[in-house]
Amino acid sequence: MGEVVITGAGTLSPAGIGASALWSALTEFDRSLFTPRRAAPGDRVWDAGLEARVPRFEPARWIEARLALQTDIATQYALCATSLALAQAGIDSRCAQPFETGVFIASAAGGFEFTLAEFGNLWRKGARAVSVYESFAWFYAAHNGQASIRHGVKGDGLTFVGESPAGLDGLAAAVSAIQAGLGRAICGGMDACRDPWSWQALVQSGLVTRRENPDRAYLPFTTDAAGFIPADGGTILVLESAEGAAARGVEPLGSIKGHASGFSPFGSNDDSLSDIIRSALEAARTPACEIDLIMADGQANPIADDAETDALSSLFGRSGHPPVACPKARFGRMLSGGGTTDLLLGLLSARTGVIPGTYSDTDLSSRTDLAIVRRTTRGRRLRTVLVLARDSHGLASALVATTNQPRRRPT
Amino acid sequence: MNATSQVVRQPLDVAITGLGVVAPGRPGREGFWETIISGRSVVRTITLFDPTGFRSQVAGECDLDLASLGLSLADLRRLDRAAVLALTAAREAMADAALPTGIPRRRVGVVLGSAVGCASSLEREFRLATDDGRRPDIADCAFNRDMWEYVAPVGIAAEVANAVGARGVVRLVSDGCTSGLDAIATGARLVRSGQADVVIAGGADAPVTPIVAASFDAIHATTPANAEPSAASRPFDRDRRGFVLAEGSAMVVLESAERAKQRGAPAYCLVQGAATRMNAFHMTGLREDGAELSAAITAALEEADVAASEVSYVNAHGSGTVKNDRHETSAIKRALGRHAYTVPISSIKSTIGHSLGAIGAIEIAASALAIRRGVVPPTANLDHPDQFCDLDYVPQLARSTHLSRVLSTASGFGGFQSAMVLAEA
């Protein structure tokens, strides 16, 4: 199978717009990016806790006014990130050869904020008050449809729905399509969880911490783990064949080596999670001892964290633990875009030798034997990264990527 | 590279060895087949909610015998209707496949397609929390602790995985109205690539809810022909006025042709090729030339290594909108050339309605049954063909004929255009 590389990335995160904003925030400062949750008027139930929103996002700066009118904020994020990724890849905004490019952007919640407003219109004013855009703005496929139209993409299209694993699974489908002859692919995941219903739904699920100290709130792999903080945003990537990138004279960010996914429900007490990781290593033809960095899932749920610890220990214990990073503990847990954001951060670590720290407070003691990177470390020689992503149902994906290119700064 | 050269030119060779269907009309797989070959529509006035005030008031609804599903009361309260449909179809498909014991659970996957996920549960929770919208905010409501399952509906696929004991790849595909077909294509590729030995794949949607109905009302996509529900959906007919919303699910059991043969499982058919192309045109509109759907058909035929002239039946998307019927007719002509004028083409949507993300899988089930039984289901309600739809759409009456290669097409909001080629085993 031909080598598939990443040539462009666009990230929206609680640090702002662009991968460099997130990378700088994580590597130049040792603090978290959480802020007190801003309650909407009357939202008395969810006025406590922390949130992680994309700051200062102005749709008019990134997309046409008519498009802003017919899209949910999550789709607007996705379109912004896609533009950034295409620009970094050096690809024209309008595809010159439309059937050569495909779209594989995942989504967890689609355009739910848009739909909430339409629920209100329907039940307060009647069926005729529902927006003409509702029939597609809500769609989980809205990111792919709008990206296809905006950039003239007519190749393959596929939308996986779900949290972090869905983004990596979409990336893997894109890799397969490229290996089957597709020229390039736009993939990744993007969500917003700003609306009070999504927020409260996550809180009610018991997955979200209600702690209010930003530096001691989201604490994966610790005895104080009490849930995560959901984050807006995600990362869109441009993939293409290594030959295609070389022919265009584009320097890749990294190369996809292998991927596997599966179902490992919490509390299943089996080796299904380690099987998934092992399958990814086998697909990548990479022995465990060649993994230089693990980007952990880190839900900060004791059962999930224990399962992840056990799986990693069973595979890496004998070969010596590579460093395990979980920087999302400082910017929040993205939904469908979490896996591709971790992948991008891992590759940036491999390119720069800098691993962003997991916690801003170093007093915490890990209850695991994982080599958690607590504070940002520099000067590491890294090349190959394992990314692990799980969701609240137990769906899991593992992906191996590598870089052997000269260092460059993120854009 | 052109539009059609980006496929692996080796057929997928994945067998369908089990089928389960929940659709409007008679229950189960056999009931479904009797319904779609009858030539009589089972569309009716909506009963799942009060449609007064809606432009379109007809739908294809499933009459579920909830007591026979084997689900606890707690499960029935917790699960979205789409999940109940999916579980019912998956159970029938698994029984039909009669898989041997001992398949490692890690080698069994689930891929489900759904366009609107848990729409009915989301709307129910909104209505409860806001007193049917009368409250200005939702501050003091007691939220359902399963609400996140409804917002991010991948849990439907996880429910099916738990029910069938799968621990392999589990995915939810949401490509609008091509979701079901695309999910089966995704499942077939998992088998073909060796990532799974068995995949339970299909689609499920339960969109007969006020918010979904209103959203299609708003763009006049659904028919306002409410007076005679059974005549409301009229694909390729000059008097058609839009599609009819419906619900349902179909699940298939996929395994390699070789594996099916080894265990002596009679396959309904083989999945030989599939492709999706985006139209980069409009979220709901279609170009009349059908270029992108044609590209998807050609790519699917190339992967299947099937010549256009070998297609013996086209199970069309045939939604019954003017735009779709003309777009699809053009696409079939572009892709099949002169053969388009002789191959039988039909749409089952006039009989059971359009169940969004489920219908692509239901149409694959119909195609698989058509191959096994050598019968082309008819296009009900096709009385006066549109002058721009000048192909053989098998009006009214089922037709007996040997079917060796069947093409199924699907078109979805967002610009998704999909095709799948099935072959007799």
HADDOCK unambig.tbl for C-alpha pairs under 7 A between the chains (distance, minus, plus):
assign (segid A and resid 42 and name CA) (segid B and resid 137 and name CA) 6.48 0.50 0.50
assign (segid A and resid 42 and name CA) (segid B and resid 139 and name CA) 6.10 0.50 0.50
assign (segid A and resid 43 and name CA) (segid B and resid 139 and name CA) 4.95 0.50 0.50
assign (segid A and resid 44 and name CA) (segid B and resid 139 and name CA) 5.52 0.50 0.50
assign (segid A and resid 45 and name CA) (segid B and resid 139 and name CA) 5.69 0.50 0.50
assign (segid A and resid 45 and name CA) (segid B and resid 140 and name CA) 6.63 0.50 0.50
assign (segid A and resid 99 and name CA) (segid B and resid 2 and name CA) 6.87 0.50 0.50
assign (segid A and resid 99 and name CA) (segid B and resid 3 and name CA) 5.20 0.50 0.50
assign (segid A and resid 108 and name CA) (segid B and resid 152 and name CA) 5.13 0.50 0.50
assign (segid A and resid 109 and name CA) (segid B and resid 151 and name CA) 5.60 0.50 0.50
assign (segid A and resid 109 and name CA) (segid B and resid 152 and name CA) 4.87 0.50 0.50
assign (segid A and resid 119 and name CA) (segid B and resid 211 and name CA) 6.68 0.50 0.50
assign (segid A and resid 120 and name CA) (segid B and resid 133 and name CA) 6.01 0.50 0.50
assign (segid A and resid 122 and name CA) (segid B and resid 211 and name CA) 6.94 0.50 0.50
assign (segid A and resid 123 and name CA) (segid B and resid 132 and name CA) 5.87 0.50 0.50
assign (segid A and resid 123 and name CA) (segid B and resid 133 and name CA) 4.96 0.50 0.50
assign (segid A and resid 124 and name CA) (segid B and resid 133 and name CA) 5.25 0.50 0.50
assign (segid A and resid 124 and name CA) (segid B and resid 134 and name CA) 6.49 0.50 0.50
assign (segid A and resid 127 and name CA) (segid B and resid 53 and name CA) 6.97 0.50 0.50
assign (segid A and resid 127 and name CA) (segid B and resid 54 and name CA) 6.22 0.50 0.50
assign (segid A and resid 127 and name CA) (segid B and resid 214 and name CA) 5.21 0.50 0.50
assign (segid A and resid 128 and name CA) (segid B and resid 218 and name CA) 6.77 0.50 0.50
assign (segid A and resid 130 and name CA) (segid B and resid 214 and name CA) 6.43 0.50 0.50
assign (segid A and resid 130 and name CA) (segid B and resid 215 and name CA) 6.34 0.50 0.50
assign (segid A and resid 130 and name CA) (segid B and resid 218 and name CA) 6.65 0.50 0.50
assign (segid A and resid 131 and name CA) (segid B and resid 215 and name CA) 6.99 0.50 0.50
assign (segid A and resid 131 and name CA) (segid B and resid 218 and name CA) 6.69 0.50 0.50
assign (segid A and resid 132 and name CA) (segid B and resid 215 and name CA) 6.59 0.50 0.50
assign (segid A and resid 132 and name CA) (segid B and resid 218 and name CA) 5.03 0.50 0.50
assign (segid A and resid 132 and name CA) (segid B and resid 219 and name CA) 5.60 0.50 0.50
assign (segid A and resid 134 and name CA) (segid B and resid 215 and name CA) 5.48 0.50 0.50
assign (segid A and resid 135 and name CA) (segid B and resid 215 and name CA) 4.83 0.50 0.50
assign (segid A and resid 135 and name CA) (segid B and resid 216 and name CA) 6.05 0.50 0.50
assign (segid A and resid 136 and name CA) (segid B and resid 283 and name CA) 6.78 0.50 0.50
assign (segid A and resid 136 and name CA) (segid B and resid 413 and name CA) 6.80 0.50 0.50
assign (segid A and resid 139 and name CA) (segid B and resid 115 and name CA) 6.99 0.50 0.50
assign (segid A and resid 139 and name CA) (segid B and resid 116 and name CA) 6.77 0.50 0.50
assign (segid A and resid 140 and name CA) (segid B and resid 174 and name CA) 6.12 0.50 0.50
assign (segid A and resid 141 and name CA) (segid B and resid 174 and name CA) 6.03 0.50 0.50
assign (segid A and resid 141 and name CA) (segid B and resid 175 and name CA) 5.40 0.50 0.50
assign (segid A and resid 141 and name CA) (segid B and resid 176 and name CA) 6.54 0.50 0.50
assign (segid A and resid 141 and name CA) (segid B and resid 414 and name CA) 6.66 0.50 0.50
assign (segid A and resid 142 and name CA) (segid B and resid 414 and name CA) 6.31 0.50 0.50
assign (segid A and resid 145 and name CA) (segid B and resid 283 and name CA) 6.34 0.50 0.50
assign (segid A and resid 145 and name CA) (segid B and resid 414 and name CA) 4.12 0.50 0.50
assign (segid A and resid 145 and name CA) (segid B and resid 415 and name CA) 6.00 0.50 0.50
assign (segid A and resid 148 and name CA) (segid B and resid 278 and name CA) 6.71 0.50 0.50
assign (segid A and resid 148 and name CA) (segid B and resid 280 and name CA) 4.86 0.50 0.50
assign (segid A and resid 149 and name CA) (segid B and resid 280 and name CA) 3.87 0.50 0.50
assign (segid A and resid 149 and name CA) (segid B and resid 281 and name CA) 5.41 0.50 0.50
assign (segid A and resid 149 and name CA) (segid B and resid 282 and name CA) 6.52 0.50 0.50
assign (segid A and resid 152 and name CA) (segid B and resid 280 and name CA) 5.14 0.50 0.50
assign (segid A and resid 153 and name CA) (segid B and resid 278 and name CA) 6.65 0.50 0.50
assign (segid A and resid 153 and name CA) (segid B and resid 280 and name CA) 5.69 0.50 0.50
assign (segid A and resid 154 and name CA) (segid B and resid 277 and name CA) 5.63 0.50 0.50
assign (segid A and resid 154 and name CA) (segid B and resid 278 and name CA) 4.33 0.50 0.50
assign (segid A and resid 154 and name CA) (segid B and resid 279 and name CA) 5.43 0.50 0.50
assign (segid A and resid 154 and name CA) (segid B and resid 280 and name CA) 5.81 0.50 0.50
assign (segid A and resid 155 and name CA) (segid B and resid 277 and name CA) 5.01 0.50 0.50
assign (segid A and resid 155 and name CA) (segid B and resid 278 and name CA) 5.84 0.50 0.50
assign (segid A and resid 156 and name CA) (segid B and resid 276 and name CA) 5.26 0.50 0.50
assign (segid A and resid 156 and name CA) (segid B and resid 277 and name CA) 4.83 0.50 0.50
assign (segid A and resid 156 and name CA) (segid B and resid 278 and name CA) 6.43 0.50 0.50
assign (segid A and resid 157 and name CA) (segid B and resid 276 and name CA) 6.10 0.50 0.50
assign (segid A and resid 157 and name CA) (segid B and resid 277 and name CA) 6.16 0.50 0.50
assign (segid A and resid 157 and name CA) (segid B and resid 278 and name CA) 6.10 0.50 0.50
assign (segid A and resid 157 and name CA) (segid B and resid 416 and name CA) 6.87 0.50 0.50
assign (segid A and resid 158 and name CA) (segid B and resid 175 and name CA) 6.41 0.50 0.50
assign (segid A and resid 159 and name CA) (segid B and resid 173 and name CA) 5.61 0.50 0.50
assign (segid A and resid 159 and name CA) (segid B and resid 174 and name CA) 5.38 0.50 0.50
assign (segid A and resid 159 and name CA) (segid B and resid 175 and name CA) 5.73 0.50 0.50
assign (segid A and resid 160 and name CA) (segid B and resid 171 and name CA) 6.78 0.50 0.50
assign (segid A and resid 160 and name CA) (segid B and resid 172 and name CA) 5.65 0.50 0.50
assign (segid A and resid 160 and name CA) (segid B and resid 173 and name CA) 4.73 0.50 0.50
assign (segid A and resid 160 and name CA) (segid B and resid 174 and name CA) 6.21 0.50 0.50
assign (segid A and resid 161 and name CA) (segid B and resid 154 and name CA) 5.99 0.50 0.50
assign (segid A and resid 161 and name CA) (segid B and resid 172 and name CA) 5.39 0.50 0.50
assign (segid A and resid 161 and name CA) (segid B and resid 173 and name CA) 6.13 0.50 0.50
assign (segid A and resid 161 and name CA) (segid B and resid 174 and name CA) 6.53 0.50 0.50
assign (segid A and resid 162 and name CA) (segid B and resid 152 and name CA) 6.34 0.50 0.50
assign (segid A and resid 162 and name CA) (segid B and resid 154 and name CA) 5.45 0.50 0.50
assign (segid A and resid 180 and name CA) (segid B and resid 6 and name CA) 6.25 0.50 0.50
assign (segid A and resid 180 and name CA) (segid B and resid 7 and name CA) 5.62 0.50 0.50
assign (segid A and resid 180 and name CA) (segid B and resid 8 and name CA) 5.51 0.50 0.50
assign (segid A and resid 181 and name CA) (segid B and resid 6 and name CA) 4.32 0.50 0.50
assign (segid A and resid 181 and name CA) (segid B and resid 7 and name CA) 6.11 0.50 0.50
assign (segid A and resid 182 and name CA) (segid B and resid 6 and name CA) 5.44 0.50 0.50
assign (segid A and resid 198 and name CA) (segid B and resid 148 and name CA) 6.96 0.50 0.50
assign (segid A and resid 198 and name CA) (segid B and resid 151 and name CA) 6.99 0.50 0.50
assign (segid A and resid 201 and name CA) (segid B and resid 145 and name CA) 6.86 0.50 0.50
assign (segid A and resid 201 and name CA) (segid B and resid 147 and name CA) 5.05 0.50 0.50
assign (segid A and resid 201 and name CA) (segid B and resid 148 and name CA) 4.73 0.50 0.50
assign (segid A and resid 202 and name CA) (segid B and resid 148 and name CA) 5.77 0.50 0.50
assign (segid A and resid 204 and name CA) (segid B and resid 145 and name CA) 4.96 0.50 0.50
assign (segid A and resid 205 and name CA) (segid B and resid 145 and name CA) 5.43 0.50 0.50
assign (segid A and resid 205 and name CA) (segid B and resid 146 and name CA) 6.56 0.50 0.50
assign (segid A and resid 205 and name CA) (segid B and resid 148 and name CA) 6.63 0.50 0.50
assign (segid A and resid 261 and name CA) (segid B and resid 169 and name CA) 5.53 0.50 0.50
assign (segid A and resid 262 and name CA) (segid B and resid 167 and name CA) 6.06 0.50 0.50
assign (segid A and resid 262 and name CA) (segid B and resid 168 and name CA) 4.37 0.50 0.50
assign (segid A and resid 262 and name CA) (segid B and resid 169 and name CA) 4.10 0.50 0.50
assign (segid A and resid 262 and name CA) (segid B and resid 170 and name CA) 6.15 0.50 0.50
assign (segid A and resid 263 and name CA) (segid B and resid 167 and name CA) 4.65 0.50 0.50
assign (segid A and resid 263 and name CA) (segid B and resid 168 and name CA) 5.53 0.50 0.50
assign (segid A and resid 263 and name CA) (segid B and resid 169 and name CA) 6.21 0.50 0.50
assign (segid A and resid 263 and name CA) (segid B and resid 170 and name CA) 6.26 0.50 0.50
assign (segid A and resid 264 and name CA) (segid B and resid 167 and name CA) 6.46 0.50 0.50
assign (segid A and resid 393 and name CA) (segid B and resid 155 and name CA) 6.68 0.50 0.50
assign (segid A and resid 393 and name CA) (segid B and resid 158 and name CA) 6.87 0.50 0.50
assign (segid A and resid 395 and name CA) (segid B and resid 170 and name CA) 6.81 0.50 0.50
